[in-house]
């Protein structure tokens, strides 16, 4: 694309981005604690507004965290092999052991996230993106594997201030345009404006939280729970209001003429407070108090809302409420069943995205075989809530009762990484080799040696 075509394409793609940004920004606000306010009556006092600011229970980030912390890509294996495929070196070089979590969290939060794979030295570069920074355009958003175009939009700090950087990706190159922060005066960014990748596909891979066959857009974990979050905030605000004004026993007084202010208007004779004491000189004055408000109803209502959020999100209540009764191993597994099923589904969806990205990384590295290997699969770490002793006991029974080779089960031990498994296998191979060598030596040592025979005196030579 030339300068004019690149600018027009960028403006068209940026226009398409505008329609989804309000929804994404609203989700981002709720993740940061910028929730919609509860009702504020006209003329509300500062104390009232102070309580509103503190009536926010930020539970939505925890929903995303619980799911994300159970997802960890631990390897990329060709079919029938225990060793990682060549693109795994690209994964390691791009620090994706850690950066993968950002991709998972963005997809869980917004419903989609992206990675861009570009050729580089010494290895291809894999860059994760939130949908707030990158948007991909598909001819068929349901069935197409690769987009037609993708646009990246961000503000960049320079010595002269901020500028807007827009990058457009197609199946042959990446085009970089710069302009003012408001998006005006976009133009190609000098001699380095075009970077040819010649991959034959737009080098953008999309990760989706759900598989939407209607093409109406995918949902994350946060948006369906926003109404429940607002309900939880409202209940918490009512609880704080009751604590502030009604939990403390309000006192009353009768038989006393109220004092007057300078304008002759009656005033409250006493300022009710926790550390205050009412005293009257008139013998006919009587004092009393109103009963305090029972807060249990508010607490029960808030807990019921949290349990409702737990049901909608399939996150066990003990994660959100912070307490649990003594549960057996079977009861704990049953409580996690919905979460485990949800994690399995997300791993299958995100796994396809990582496999697509690693195949593309192989192509960008010039490895045609890795690009054509559609049977290779990512390996997810087992994060199930089981004790180490229970797991090892089960794995031991697989070895003794079913004859499964022990080395095939090492990676299923909780907390064991692929690096650990590789080191163990290497040590086992060295041990086997040393064992064979010792066997040969022992065999040779155990064989009877030939006894030399002395020559007979006078025999012919």
C-alpha positions as CSV (number, residue, x, y, z in Angstrom):
1,X,0.0,0.0,0.0
2,X,1.1,3.5,-0.7
3,X,0.8,6.5,1.6
4,X,-2.7,7.5,0.6
5,X,-4.1,4.0,0.6
6,X,-2.5,3.3,4.0
7,X,-3.9,6.4,5.5
8,X,-7.4,5.8,4.1
9,X,-7.3,2.2,5.3
10,X,-6.1,3.3,8.8
11,X,-8.9,5.8,9.1
12,X,-11.5,3.3,8.0
13,X,-10.3,0.7,10.6
14,X,-10.1,3.4,13.3
15,X,-13.7,4.3,12.6
16,X,-14.7,0.6,13.0
17,X,-12.9,0.6,16.4
18,X,-14.9,3.5,17.7
19,X,-18.1,1.4,18.1
20,X,-16.6,-1.1,20.5
21,X,-14.5,1.2,22.6
22,X,-17.3,2.5,24.9
23,X,-18.1,-1.1,25.9
24,X,-14.4,-2.0,26.5
25,X,-13.8,1.2,28.5
26,X,-16.8,0.5,30.7
27,X,-15.4,-3.0,31.4
28,X,-12.0,-1.5,32.2
29,X,-13.5,1.0,34.6
30,X,-15.3,-1.7,36.5
31,X,-12.0,-3.7,36.7
32,X,-10.3,-0.6,38.1
33,X,-13.0,0.1,40.7
34,X,-14.7,3.0,38.8
35,X,-18.2,1.7,39.3
36,X,-21.5,3.4,38.6
37,X,-22.5,5.4,41.6
38,X,-25.5,4.6,43.8
39,X,-28.4,7.1,43.9
40,X,-27.3,10.4,45.3
41,X,-30.2,12.8,46.4
42,X,-29.9,16.4,45.6
43,X,-28.1,18.4,48.3
44,X,-26.5,15.3,49.8
45,X,-24.0,16.1,52.6
46,X,-20.3,15.4,52.3
47,X,-20.7,12.6,54.8
48,X,-23.2,10.9,52.5
49,X,-20.8,11.2,49.5
50,X,-17.9,9.9,51.7
51,X,-19.9,6.7,52.3
52,X,-20.6,6.3,48.6
53,X,-16.9,6.2,47.8
54,X,-16.4,3.5,50.3
55,X,-19.3,1.3,49.3
56,X,-17.5,-0.5,46.5
57,X,-16.7,-4.2,46.8
58,X,-14.3,-4.9,44.0
59,X,-15.1,-8.5,43.3
60,X,-14.9,-8.6,39.5
61,X,-11.1,-8.7,39.4
62,X,-11.1,-11.7,41.6
63,X,-13.4,-13.6,39.2
64,X,-10.8,-13.1,36.4
65,X,-7.9,-13.9,38.7
66,X,-9.3,-17.2,39.9
67,X,-9.7,-18.5,36.3
68,X,-6.5,-17.0,35.0
69,X,-4.3,-18.5,37.8
70,X,-5.4,-22.0,36.8
71,X,-4.2,-21.6,33.2
72,X,-0.5,-22.0,32.4
73,X,1.0,-23.2,29.1
74,X,3.9,-25.5,29.9
75,X,5.0,-26.9,26.5
76,X,4.3,-27.3,22.8
77,X,4.6,-30.9,21.6
78,X,4.6,-32.5,18.1
79,X,2.3,-35.5,17.8
80,X,3.8,-38.6,19.4
81,X,6.8,-36.7,21.0
82,X,7.8,-35.9,24.5
83,X,10.1,-33.0,23.5
84,X,8.9,-29.5,22.7
85,X,8.7,-28.5,19.0
86,X,11.1,-25.9,17.5
87,X,8.8,-22.9,17.9
88,X,9.0,-23.4,21.7
89,X,12.4,-21.7,21.5
90,X,10.6,-18.6,20.1
91,X,8.1,-18.8,23.0
92,X,11.0,-18.8,25.5
93,X,12.9,-16.0,23.8
94,X,9.7,-13.8,23.9
95,X,9.3,-14.3,27.7
96,X,5.9,-15.8,27.2
97,X,6.2,-18.0,30.3
98,X,5.2,-14.8,32.1
99,X,3.5,-12.7,29.4
100,X,1.0,-15.4,28.5
101,X,-1.0,-14.4,31.6
102,X,-1.7,-11.0,30.1
103,X,-3.2,-12.6,27.0
104,X,-5.4,-14.9,29.2
105,X,-6.5,-12.0,31.5
106,X,-7.4,-9.7,28.6
107,X,-9.4,-12.4,26.9
108,X,-11.2,-13.3,30.1
109,X,-11.9,-9.6,30.9
110,X,-13.0,-8.3,27.5
111,X,-13.9,-11.5,25.6
112,X,-10.9,-11.3,23.2
113,X,-7.2,-10.5,23.1
114,X,-4.6,-10.7,20.4
115,X,-0.9,-11.5,19.7
116,X,1.0,-10.2,16.7
117,X,3.8,-12.4,15.3
118,X,6.5,-10.6,13.2
119,X,9.8,-11.8,11.8
120,X,12.8,-10.7,13.8
121,X,16.4,-11.4,14.8
122,X,17.5,-13.7,16.2
123,X,13.9,-15.1,16.6
124,X,10.4,-13.8,15.5
125,X,8.8,-11.3,17.9
126,X,5.5,-12.2,19.5
127,X,3.7,-9.2,21.0
128,X,0.5,-9.5,23.1
129,X,-2.3,-6.9,22.8
130,X,-5.5,-5.9,24.6
131,X,-8.6,-5.3,22.4
132,X,-8.4,-1.7,23.6
133,X,-5.2,-1.3,21.7
134,X,-5.7,-3.6,18.7
135,X,-8.7,-4.6,16.5
136,X,-8.7,-7.2,13.8
137,X,-11.2,-7.2,10.9
138,X,-12.3,-10.6,9.5
139,X,-14.3,-11.3,6.4
140,X,-16.2,-13.9,8.4
141,X,-15.5,-13.4,12.1
142,X,-16.9,-16.8,13.0
143,X,-15.0,-19.2,10.6
144,X,-12.0,-17.3,9.3
145,X,-8.6,-18.3,10.8
146,X,-6.8,-15.1,9.8
147,X,-8.1,-11.5,9.6
148,X,-8.0,-9.3,6.5
149,X,-6.6,-6.3,8.3
150,X,-5.6,-5.4,11.9
151,X,-5.1,-1.9,13.3
152,X,-3.0,-1.0,16.4
153,X,-3.7,2.4,18.0
154,X,-1.6,3.9,20.8
155,X,-0.2,7.2,22.2
156,X,3.6,7.4,22.3
157,X,5.7,9.8,24.4
158,X,8.4,11.7,22.6
159,X,10.8,14.5,23.5
160,X,8.4,16.9,21.9
161,X,5.3,15.5,23.6
162,X,2.8,12.8,22.7
163,X,2.0,11.6,19.3
164,X,-0.5,9.1,18.0
165,X,1.0,5.9,16.4
166,X,-1.3,3.8,14.2
167,X,-0.1,0.5,12.7
168,X,-2.0,-1.3,10.0
169,X,-1.3,-5.0,9.3
170,X,-2.2,-6.9,6.1
171,X,-0.9,-10.2,4.6
172,X,2.3,-8.7,3.3
173,X,3.5,-5.9,5.5
174,X,3.0,-3.6,8.5
175,X,2.5,0.1,7.9
176,X,3.3,2.7,10.6
177,X,1.6,6.0,10.6
178,X,2.0,8.9,13.0
179,X,0.0,12.0,13.7
180,X,-1.4,14.3,16.5
181,X,-2.9,12.8,19.6
182,X,-6.4,13.5,18.3
183,X,-5.7,11.4,15.2
184,X,-5.4,14.3,12.7
185,X,-2.5,14.6,10.2
186,X,-1.9,10.9,10.0
187,X,0.9,10.1,7.6
188,X,3.5,7.4,6.9
189,X,6.3,7.5,9.4
190,X,9.4,8.1,7.3
191,X,11.6,5.5,5.7
192,X,10.7,2.8,8.3
193,X,7.0,3.2,7.7
194,X,6.7,-0.2,5.9
195,X,8.0,-3.5,7.3
196,X,7.6,-6.4,4.9
197,X,6.9,-9.7,6.6
198,X,5.7,-11.7,3.4
199,X,4.0,-14.3,5.5
200,X,1.0,-14.6,3.2
201,X,-1.4,-14.1,6.1
202,X,-2.2,-11.1,8.4
203,X,0.1,-11.9,11.3
204,X,-2.5,-11.5,14.0
205,X,-4.0,-14.3,16.2
206,X,-7.2,-13.8,18.2
207,X,-8.0,-15.4,21.5
208,X,-11.7,-15.6,22.4
209,X,-13.3,-16.3,25.8
210,X,-16.3,-18.0,24.2
211,X,-17.0,-19.5,20.8
212,X,-19.7,-17.4,19.2
213,X,-21.2,-19.0,16.1
214,X,-23.7,-16.1,15.6
215,X,-21.0,-13.5,15.0
216,X,-22.6,-11.1,17.6
217,X,-19.4,-10.6,19.5
218,X,-17.8,-12.5,22.3
219,X,-18.4,-11.9,26.0
220,X,-15.8,-11.8,28.7
221,X,-16.3,-12.8,32.4
222,X,-16.9,-9.2,33.6
223,X,-19.7,-7.7,31.5
224,X,-22.4,-10.2,32.5
225,X,-21.7,-9.5,36.2
226,X,-21.8,-5.7,36.1
227,X,-25.4,-5.5,37.2
228,X,-24.7,-7.9,40.1
229,X,-21.7,-5.8,41.0
230,X,-23.9,-2.7,41.2
231,X,-26.4,-4.6,43.3
232,X,-23.6,-5.6,45.7
233,X,-22.4,-2.0,46.0
234,X,-25.9,-0.8,46.7
235,X,-26.3,-3.3,49.5
236,X,-22.9,-2.4,50.9
237,X,-23.9,1.3,50.9
238,X,-27.1,0.6,52.8
239,X,-25.1,-1.4,55.3
240,X,-22.7,1.5,55.8
241,X,-25.5,4.0,56.1
242,X,-27.1,1.8,58.8
243,X,-23.8,1.5,60.6
244,X,-23.3,5.3,60.5
245,X,-26.7,6.5,61.5
246,X,-28.8,3.6,62.9
247,X,-26.5,1.1,64.5
248,X,-25.7,3.6,67.2
249,X,-28.7,4.0,69.6
250,X,-30.2,7.4,68.9
251,X,-31.4,9.2,72.1
252,X,-34.5,11.4,72.6
253,X,-35.5,14.0,75.1
254,X,-38.9,15.5,76.0
255,X,-40.1,18.1,78.5
256,X,-37.4,20.6,77.6
257,X,-37.9,23.9,75.8
258,X,-35.4,24.0,72.8
259,X,-32.9,26.8,72.8
260,X,-33.2,29.5,70.2
261,X,-30.5,30.8,67.8
262,X,-29.8,34.5,67.2
263,X,-32.7,34.6,64.7
264,X,-35.1,33.2,67.3
265,X,-35.4,29.8,65.6
266,X,-35.4,26.6,67.7
267,X,-32.2,24.5,67.7
268,X,-31.4,21.0,68.7
269,X,-30.6,21.0,72.5
270,X,-28.0,18.3,72.2
271,X,-25.7,16.9,69.5
272,X,-26.1,13.2,69.6
273,X,-22.7,11.4,69.6
274,X,-21.0,8.3,71.0
275,X,-19.0,10.1,73.6
276,X,-21.6,12.7,74.5
277,X,-23.7,13.0,77.7
278,X,-27.2,14.6,78.0
279,X,-27.8,16.8,81.1
280,X,-30.9,18.9,81.9
281,X,-31.7,21.1,84.9
282,X,-35.5,20.8,84.6
283,X,-36.8,17.9,86.8
284,X,-39.6,17.3,84.3
285,X,-37.2,16.5,81.5
286,X,-37.2,12.8,80.4
287,X,-34.6,11.0,78.4
288,X,-34.8,7.8,76.3
289,X,-33.3,6.0,73.3
290,X,-34.4,4.2,70.2
291,X,-33.3,0.7,69.5
292,X,-30.4,0.2,67.0
293,X,-30.9,-1.3,63.5
294,X,-30.1,-5.0,63.2
295,X,-27.3,-5.3,60.5
296,X,-27.7,-9.0,60.0
297,X,-30.2,-8.5,57.2
298,X,-27.8,-6.4,55.2
299,X,-25.0,-8.9,55.8
300,X,-27.1,-11.8,54.7
301,X,-28.3,-9.9,51.6
302,X,-24.7,-9.1,50.6
303,X,-23.6,-12.7,51.1
304,X,-26.6,-13.8,48.9
305,X,-25.5,-11.5,46.2
306,X,-21.9,-12.8,46.3
307,X,-23.3,-16.4,46.1
308,X,-25.3,-15.3,43.1
309,X,-22.2,-14.0,41.4
310,X,-20.5,-17.3,42.3
311,X,-23.3,-19.2,40.5
312,X,-23.1,-17.0,37.4
313,X,-19.3,-17.1,37.2
314,X,-18.9,-20.8,38.2
315,X,-16.3,-19.7,40.8
316,X,-16.7,-21.6,44.1
317,X,-18.2,-19.4,46.9
318,X,-15.2,-20.0,49.2
319,X,-13.0,-18.0,46.7
320,X,-15.3,-15.0,47.0
321,X,-16.5,-15.2,50.6
322,X,-13.1,-16.0,52.1
323,X,-14.3,-18.8,54.4
324,X,-15.2,-22.4,54.2
325,X,-16.3,-25.2,56.4
326,X,-14.3,-28.5,56.9
327,X,-14.8,-30.3,53.6
328,X,-13.7,-33.7,52.6
329,X,-11.6,-34.2,49.5
330,X,-14.6,-35.4,47.6
331,X,-16.7,-32.4,48.7
332,X,-14.0,-30.0,47.7
333,X,-13.7,-31.6,44.3
334,X,-17.4,-31.4,43.8
335,X,-17.3,-27.7,44.8
336,X,-14.6,-27.1,42.1
337,X,-16.4,-29.1,39.4
338,X,-18.0,-26.1,37.7
339,X,-14.7,-24.1,37.8
340,X,-12.7,-27.1,36.5
341,X,-15.1,-27.5,33.6
342,X,-14.9,-23.8,32.8
343,X,-11.1,-23.9,32.9
344,X,-11.1,-27.0,30.5
345,X,-13.2,-25.0,28.0
346,X,-11.0,-21.9,28.2
347,X,-7.9,-24.0,27.8
348,X,-9.3,-25.6,24.6
349,X,-10.1,-22.1,23.2
350,X,-6.9,-20.4,24.2
351,X,-4.9,-23.5,23.3
352,X,-6.0,-23.2,19.7
353,X,-4.9,-19.6,19.7
354,X,-1.4,-20.4,21.0
355,X,-1.0,-23.3,18.5
356,X,-1.9,-20.9,15.7
357,X,0.6,-18.4,17.0
358,X,3.4,-20.9,17.4
359,X,2.8,-22.3,13.9
360,X,3.0,-18.7,12.6
361,X,6.2,-18.2,14.6
362,X,7.7,-21.2,12.9
363,X,6.8,-19.7,9.5
364,X,8.3,-16.3,10.5
365,X,11.5,-18.2,11.5
366,X,11.6,-19.9,8.1
367,X,10.6,-23.3,9.4
368,X,8.1,-24.6,6.9
369,X,7.8,-27.9,8.7
370,X,6.7,-26.2,11.9
371,X,4.2,-24.1,9.9
372,X,2.6,-27.2,8.3
373,X,2.5,-29.2,11.6
374,X,-1.2,-28.9,12.5
375,X,-1.1,-31.8,14.9
376,X,1.2,-30.2,17.5
377,X,-0.5,-29.2,20.7
378,X,0.2,-27.0,23.7
379,X,0.5,-28.7,27.0
380,X,-1.3,-27.1,30.0
381,X,0.0,-27.4,33.5
382,X,-2.2,-29.4,35.9
383,X,-3.5,-26.9,38.6
384,X,-6.2,-29.1,40.1
385,X,-6.7,-28.8,43.8
386,X,-5.2,-32.1,44.9
387,X,-2.6,-32.9,47.6
388,X,0.8,-34.1,46.4
389,X,0.5,-37.3,48.4
390,X,-2.8,-38.1,46.8
391,X,-1.6,-37.4,43.3
392,X,1.6,-39.4,43.7
393,X,-0.3,-42.3,45.1
394,X,-2.6,-42.3,42.1
395,X,0.3,-42.1,39.6
396,X,2.0,-44.9,41.4
397,X,-1.0,-47.1,40.9
398,X,-1.0,-46.3,37.2
399,X,2.6,-47.6,37.0
400,X,2.1,-50.7,39.1
401,X,-1.5,-51.7,38.1
402,X,-1.6,-50.6,34.5
403,X,2.0,-50.8,33.5
404,X,2.3,-47.1,32.4
405,X,6.0,-46.1,32.1
406,X,6.9,-43.9,35.1
407,X,8.6,-41.3,32.9
408,X,5.4,-40.7,31.1
409,X,3.7,-39.5,34.3
410,X,6.4,-37.2,35.7
411,X,4.9,-34.1,34.1
412,X,1.6,-34.8,35.9
413,X,3.1,-34.3,39.3
414,X,1.8,-30.9,40.7
415,X,4.4,-28.1,40.5
416,X,6.8,-29.9,38.2
417,X,7.8,-27.8,35.1
418,X,8.9,-29.0,31.7
419,X,12.4,-28.0,32.7
420,X,12.3,-30.3,35.7
421,X,11.0,-33.2,33.5
422,X,13.8,-32.7,31.0
423,X,16.4,-32.7,33.7
424,X,14.9,-35.8,35.3
425,X,14.9,-37.6,31.9
426,X,18.5,-36.7,31.3
427,X,19.5,-37.9,34.7
428,X,17.5,-41.1,34.2
429,X,19.3,-41.7,30.8
430,X,22.7,-41.2,32.4
431,X,21.7,-43.5,35.2
432,X,20.6,-46.2,32.8
433,X,23.8,-45.8,30.8
434,X,25.9,-46.1,34.0
435,X,23.8,-49.1,35.1
436,X,24.5,-50.9,31.7
437,X,28.2,-50.2,32.0
438,X,28.3,-51.6,35.5
439,X,26.4,-54.6,34.3
440,X,29.0,-55.3,31.6
441,X,31.8,-54.9,34.1
442,X,30.2,-57.2,36.6
443,X,29.5,-59.8,33.9
444,X,33.1,-59.7,32.7
445,X,34.4,-59.9,36.3
446,X,32.2,-62.9,37.0
447,X,33.4,-65.0,34.0
448,X,36.1,-67.6,34.9
449,X,39.5,-66.7,33.7
450,X,41.7,-69.1,31.7
451,X,44.7,-70.5,33.8
452,X,48.0,-70.5,31.8
453,X,49.5,-74.0,31.5
454,X,53.3,-74.4,32.2
455,X,55.2,-76.2,29.4
456,X,56.3,-79.8,30.0
457,X,60.0,-80.2,30.4
458,X,61.7,-81.8,27.4
459,X,58.7,-81.4,25.1
460,X,59.3,-80.3,21.5
461,X,59.1,-76.7,20.8
